[in-house]
Amino acid sequence: MSTFSIFLVLITIVCFLLIIVIMVQNPKGGGLSSSLGGSTQMGGVQKTTDFLDKSTWTLAGILIILILLSSLSFTGNMGDANSKILDDKEVATPKTATPAPAKPAETPKK
């Protein structure tokens, strides 16, 4: 399995986790914290929103880093001997010169 494929799998997993964390949040500040009840359950409302906020930023940062690393690994493989864009036959064949276009015939003035 190539390094690009590994990065692709990791990026997919992080994207899935990021979607879950964002969907749990409520845009008005409720989200998971409002469904938990009072401030005495599971560390309170503030702790839940802090955790969701930190996990969103952490997953977004990891996603950016993985994307940058995957692009570096993809461009690093371009110089390998096995990855050729052109065949050796195409490089070895000489190119023929194209003739210059003929001038159009002049029309006589009246």
C-alpha positions in Angstrom: 0.0 0.0 0.0 1.5 3.3 -1.0 1.9 6.2 1.3 -0.7 8.2 -0.6 -3.3 5.5 0.0 -2.5 5.5 3.7 -2.9 9.3 3.8 -6.2 8.9 1.9 -7.6 6.5 4.4 -6.5 8.7 7.3 -8.0 11.8 5.7 -11.3 9.9 5.2 -11.4 8.8 8.9 -10.6 12.3 10.2 -13.3 13.8 7.9 -15.8 11.3 9.2 -14.9 12.2 12.8 -15.1 15.9 12.1 -18.5 15.5 10.6 -19.7 13.7 13.7 -18.3 16.3 16.0 -19.8 19.2 14.0 -23.2 17.5 13.8 -23.3 17.0 17.6 -22.9 20.8 18.1 -25.8 23.2 17.9 -25.2 26.4 16.0 -27.0 28.3 18.8 -24.8 26.9 21.5 -27.1 24.1 22.6 -26.2 20.8 20.9 -25.1 18.0 23.1 -24.7 20.2 26.1 -28.4 21.2 26.1 -29.6 17.5 25.9 -27.4 16.5 28.9 -29.5 18.5 31.3 -28.1 20.6 34.2 -24.6 21.6 35.0 -24.1 18.7 37.4 -24.1 15.9 34.7 -20.8 14.9 33.1 -18.8 18.0 34.0 -21.5 20.5 33.1 -22.5 22.4 30.0 -19.3 24.5 29.8 -17.0 21.4 29.9 -19.0 19.7 27.0 -18.8 22.8 24.8 -15.1 23.2 25.5 -14.5 19.6 24.6 -16.5 19.8 21.4 -14.8 23.1 20.5 -11.3 21.8 21.1 -12.0 18.5 19.3 -13.3 20.4 16.3 -10.2 22.6 16.0 -7.9 19.6 16.7 -9.5 17.5 14.0 -9.4 20.4 11.5 -5.7 20.9 12.2 -5.0 17.2 11.8 -6.9 17.3 8.5 -4.9 20.2 7.2 -1.6 18.5 8.2 -2.6 15.2 6.6 -3.6 16.9 3.3 -0.3 18.8 3.2 1.7 15.6 3.9 -0.3 13.6 1.3 0.4 16.3 -1.4 4.1 16.2 -0.5 4.2 12.4 -0.7 2.3 12.5 -4.0 4.7 15.0 -5.6 7.7 13.1 -4.1 6.7 10.0 -6.1 6.7 11.9 -9.4 10.4 11.5 -9.8 10.5 7.7 -9.4 11.7 5.6 -12.3 8.4 3.6 -12.3 6.2 6.7 -12.7 6.6 7.9 -16.2 4.2 10.2 -18.0 5.8 9.7 -21.4 7.0 6.4 -22.9 10.6 6.0 -23.9 9.5 5.6 -27.5 7.8 9.0 -27.5 10.9 10.7 -26.1 13.3 9.0 -28.6 11.4 9.9 -31.7 12.5 13.1 -33.4 9.9 15.7 -34.1 9.4 16.8 -37.7 9.4 20.4 -38.6 6.1 21.7 -39.8 6.3 23.8 -43.0 5.5 27.5 -42.8 2.0 28.4 -44.0 1.8 29.7 -47.6 1.0 33.4 -48.1 -2.5 34.0 -49.5 -2.6 35.2 -53.1 -3.0 38.9 -53.5 -6.2 40.1 -55.1 -5.8 42.8 -57.8 -7.1 46.2 -57.0 -9.8 47.8 -59.2 
